[in-house]
Amino acid sequence: MDKEMVVTLYEKQPDGGLCPIDERAWSLNMVAALEHVNYLTVGGREYETVEGRLNLDTGKLEILVVPMRNQ
């Protein structure tokens, strides 16, 4: 049984387009933590998670995020 899953983060652009910002293997504990978190940090930037989908064609978990504004 696999102990990791490849996760791709897509940033939703102002024009509605999607831009891939990160792809890496996550432990199953990190994937399970998504039930309890609303925000992720990647490359020093904070993003709000919007929704996710399991892409069976690629075997990847895809998560849609939007950047948080720094105050």
Backbone hydrogen bonds, N-H to C=O, Kabsch-Sander energy under -0.5 kcal/mol:
donor,donor_aa,acceptor,acceptor_aa,energy
5,M,26,W,-2.6
7,V,24,R,-2.9
8,T,61,L,-2.6
9,L,22,D,-2.9
10,Y,63,I,-3.0
11,E,19,C,-3.2
12,K,65,V,-2.7
13,Q,11,E,-0.5
13,Q,17,G,-3.3
16,G,13,Q,-2.2
19,C,11,E,-2.1
21,I,9,L,-2.8
22,D,9,L,-1.2
24,R,7,V,-1.9
26,W,5,M,-3.4
28,L,3,K,-1.3
31,V,27,S,-2.0
32,A,28,L,-2.4
33,A,29,N,-1.6
34,L,30,M,-0.6
34,L,31,V,-1.3
35,E,32,A,-1.6
36,H,33,A,-2.2
37,V,33,A,-0.7
40,L,47,Y,-2.7
42,V,45,R,-2.5
45,R,42,V,-1.9
47,Y,40,L,-3.2
48,E,66,V,-3.1
49,T,38,N,-2.9
50,V,64,L,-3.2
51,E,64,L,-1.0
53,R,62,E,-2.6
55,N,53,R,-0.7
55,N,60,K,-2.9
56,L,54,L,-1.0
59,G,55,N,-2.1
60,K,55,N,-1.2
61,L,6,V,-2.4
62,E,53,R,-3.1
62,E,60,K,-0.6
63,I,8,T,-2.7
64,L,51,E,-3.2
65,V,10,Y,-3.0
66,V,48,E,-2.1
68,M,46,E,-2.6
